[in-house]
Amino acid sequence: MPHFASPVRSRLPTVGTTIFSVMSALAQEHGAINLSQGFPDFDAPAELLDALDAATRAGHNQYAPMAGMPVLREAIAAQVEQVYGARYDAAHEVTVTAGATQALFTAIAALVHPGDEVIVFTPVYDSYAPSIELQGGKVVYADLAPPAYRPDWAAVKALLTPRTRMIVINSPHNPTGGVWTAEDLQALADLVRGTDIVVLSDEVYEHMVYDGLRHESVMRHPELQARSVVVSSFGKTCHITGWKVGYALAPRELMAEFRKAHQFIVFTVHTPSQVALAEFMQKPGWHAQLRALYQGKRDIFRQALASSRFELLPCQGTYFQCVRFAAISDEGDRAFAERLTREHGVAAIPVSAFYPDARDHGVIRFCFAKSADTLGRALERLVTL
Ligand SMILES: Cc1ncc(COP(=O)(O)O)c(C=O)c1O
């Protein structure tokens, strides 16, 4: 095998393999039930699969337009208007992306200049910091402190400098399951008023909010909407994480810059998936079912663990449940998660993986987007610990 003889000057010297790949591989190696990575183990709706098949056979197999198939962009614009009362022009303000990850990366690549500061909230989804660092941006961390993981707006204000270019937010929040309130959005709007700061709002779990709460999208807040790039993912909403189709919404001026980068990062996204999703989105109330589906799974999960030695942290949204394990073990969260996988056959994610300094609060994250059978088998094991 040939070898590159010179030292490789890494642009991401501290980045290794993501914890999601590590834990999924460990789960596979030990035949464990995988509640680590965030994907459903049940299939997409049959109508969507049929629509994909039909789209390929109808000849939708060549490059889509750079910004996405018009029929899908129009369906997305119609949906956000119906759900959030937000108006976007499908021609200029909506772009279909290869999943939310690409939308986030592209927004950062298009808008963050070398030396710009970008505020993110810890625990933080793993793609944000490397995307910022690859652009020469500086990542600035605001903390969401356990167990409630609520934002401290006075602390965020203290982090603002003239170099602050962007604030990345994520509600409903991975990994904590926290959901921001209308007051949070107002506090954010007050903070950024009069600045040129762009809000990058990762809303991939927008339809998974429980207990009668409402998803407070930045799209409900006209002042924030006017300075935000909003990102969502069909992977999460339609149980098709492997299709990697998502989208970004932004005012025309921001979207024009976004598209300049998008056309050279990916150019265009899998055409038949877009045609199929556009057709599927015509089904009335298709996304409203997610709330009941996942709230039911959350409740099964929480009820079973309520009598265990795990301490359940609040879960208002997403398909993740965080737990403390101090009553079971005094190990670090990573060691505990690995042992849980190896010895007890259930894989989880240590929440320290969502901190740049691997801060360990003794919390692990389970994904409950699993069939009743998978959840039942995992819970049988977890309650005995
Ligand atoms: C908060 C958050 N943002 C973005 C993504 C990535 O979404 P996609 O698979 O559409 O790239 C995920 C996936 O787990 C996520 O949890």
PDBQT file of the ligand as one rigid body, heavy atoms in Angstrom, charges set to zero:
ROOT
HETATM    1  C1  LIG A 401     -29.341  18.439  15.981  1.00  0.00    +0.000 C 
HETATM    2  C2  LIG A 401     -29.062  17.754  14.687  1.00  0.00    +0.000 A 
HETATM    3  N1  LIG A 401     -28.773  18.496  13.620  1.00  0.00    +0.000 NA
HETATM    4  C3  LIG A 401     -28.511  17.924  12.433  1.00  0.00    +0.000 A 
HETATM    5  C4  LIG A 401     -28.542  16.559  12.270  1.00  0.00    +0.000 A 
HETATM    6  C5  LIG A 401     -28.195  15.975  10.934  1.00  0.00    +0.000 C 
HETATM    7  O1  LIG A 401     -29.311  15.720  10.140  1.00  0.00    +0.000 OA
HETATM    8  P1  LIG A 401     -29.144  15.029   8.711  1.00  0.00    +0.000 P 
HETATM    9  O2  LIG A 401     -29.086  13.553   8.937  1.00  0.00    +0.000 OA
HETATM   10  O3  LIG A 401     -30.355  15.455   7.954  1.00  0.00    +0.000 OA
HETATM   11  O4  LIG A 401     -27.893  15.547   8.109  1.00  0.00    +0.000 OA
HETATM   12  C6  LIG A 401     -28.832  15.742  13.358  1.00  0.00    +0.000 A 
HETATM   13  C7  LIG A 401     -28.810  14.279  13.222  1.00  0.00    +0.000 C 
HETATM   14  O5  LIG A 401     -28.760  13.552  14.175  1.00  0.00    +0.000 OA
HETATM   15  C8  LIG A 401     -29.105  16.364  14.600  1.00  0.00    +0.000 A 
HETATM   16  O6  LIG A 401     -29.390  15.633  15.689  1.00  0.00    +0.000 OA
ENDROOT
TORSDOF 0
